[in-house]
Amino acid sequence: MKTVQIYSVNFLIKKSKVKNGLAPIYCRIAVDGKRAEIALKQAIPPNKWSIKASRAIGSSEESRLINNHIDILRNKLLHYHNQLLLENKPISAMKLKNGLLGKGTKQHTLLTTFQYHNERIKEVVGLDIQLATYVKYETVRKKLEAFVKETYYESGITLNELTYSFITDFEFFLKTKERIGHNTAMKYIHCFRKVIHMSVKNGWMERNPFVSYKTTIHAVKRDQLTLEEIDKLKKKSLHCERLEEVRDIFIFCCYTGYAYIDVKKLTREDLVTGIDGEKWIFTERTKTSITSNVPLLPEALKIVRKYEDNPYCRNHNKLLPVKSNQKMNAYLKEIAAITGVKKNLTMHMARHTFATTITLSNGVPIETVSKMLGHNRLATTQIYAKVLENKVSEDMNTLRSKLGEAQQRSQEMAGNQAG
């Protein structure tokens, strides 16, 4: 008959090792009176520790994070202990400790897994993904590394230690410590989720901590130029070649809907004659690799013709002399000040202006606008499709006229019948 083993897990601080007013926290595992200890690599003021509860006292962020880590370790030890029982394998305090530390078993850590993922996508930059995508994932990895080190005082947290609260704590860290806005934080967490999804599919994780986590995006007020403001930009004499070039490229984007990265890569071969005999630009969006063929309006074609003999465009086979995004946006600030446009001009505002002021406000169907913008979902276009008040006013005036005419015809018919 097998003897029932006595198993216990306790968390304690060691006052004998207090340093700078902080006592290190340890996990003590005991099986049949034999012990093994693990340093948590976390420390706490002795007066903030409950010996009876084996937990940090209070509801401060520091106490909450320590208690969260304790719960993770306790649950992991219990899971490993139960697994050994089910497999009818011998259990000892040292074996549980080694299991927790990943000794003797393959344990994937969060940061090494993220590094593996990033190295893989780096190899396909320029083939399947853009460099900006790799840079974004690297940014998220570094943010996670900073969070893990600050929260757990170590970088070896394993994939199976991840919990729902780890995700929410990371979100809190991004917003408070890193001062990152909500929508950007959600984009970072979306990247994190993809790496975890890869880990689950590879069998490196027992469960997915993202199952109950939902990302949310807050609506952002997007601004655009009016036709009057576009006209003001076009007519103002700038007396400076660099500002004039930036102004022209910005106006070009207002009439084509191209994002900065897309207008920058345009070559002379992208300018073709379309099925209607007019000039078009045939290209793919860099972000989505979706075809974005745009017929050139007269204002856009005029700008293309202006730079046909530009030395930079000739030597580099470019349609327009586009500078770096940072410089373009910086020069747009100068242009706004010179022209008296009281809005924060950015290259992306030009894309939004095309979607609203140039197309939707002039009756172009949203499906057509979506195709020219290179969107793969109509819902994406609807983010840009804020109908302007003057368009609403025009449509309602048209409706009033139609209703008035219909009422007048009805009255005339009633009069004729009465006569």
HUZIDA-V312537 format. One record per pair of residues at least 24 apart in sequence whose C-alpha atoms are under 8 Angstrom apart, sorted by the first residue. I is the first residue (numbers start at 1). J is the second residue. Records with the same first field share a line. If there is no record, write none. Layout:
BEGIN
I->J  J
END
This chain:
BEGIN
5->31  32
6->30  31  32  33
7->31  32
9->74
10->54
11->54  55  70
12->51  54
13->46  49
15->46
21->45  46
22->46
29->93  96  97
30->92  93
31->91  92  93
34->92  93
35->93  94
36->93  94  97
37->97
38->97
41->152  153  154
42->66  152  153
65->151
66->152
68->165
69->152
72->161  163
73->100  161
76->100  161
107->158  159  204
108->158  159  204
109->156  157  158  159
110->156  157  158  159
111->141  144  145  155  156  157
113->195  199
114->141  195
115->141
117->195
130->286  287
136->188
137->188  191
140->188  189  191  192
143->174
144->170
147->173
159->204  205
160->205  206  207
162->209
163->209
164->209  210  212  213
167->209  210
182->217  218
183->216  217  218
186->215  216  217
189->215
190->215
222->349  352  384
223->349  352  353
224->349  350  352  353  356  357
225->349  350  353  357
226->353  357
227->357  358
229->341
232->339  341
233->339  341
236->339
238->335  338
243->331  332  334  335
245->321
246->322  328  331  332
247->332  335
248->303
249->303  320  322
250->347  350
251->300  350
252->299  300  303
253->300  347  350  351  354
254->350  351  352  353  354  358
255->296  297  299  300  354  358
256->294  295  296  297  300  351  354
257->350  351  352  353  354  355  372  373
258->350  351  373
259->347  348  350  351
260->325  347  348
261->286
262->286
263->320  322
264->320  321  322  323
265->318
266->318  319  320
267->317  318  319
268->317  318  319
284->374
285->374
288->374  375  376
290->374  375  376
291->374
292->371  372  373  374
293->371  372
294->372
352->384
355->384  385
356->384  385  386  387  388
357->388
360->385  387
361->387  388  391
362->391
END
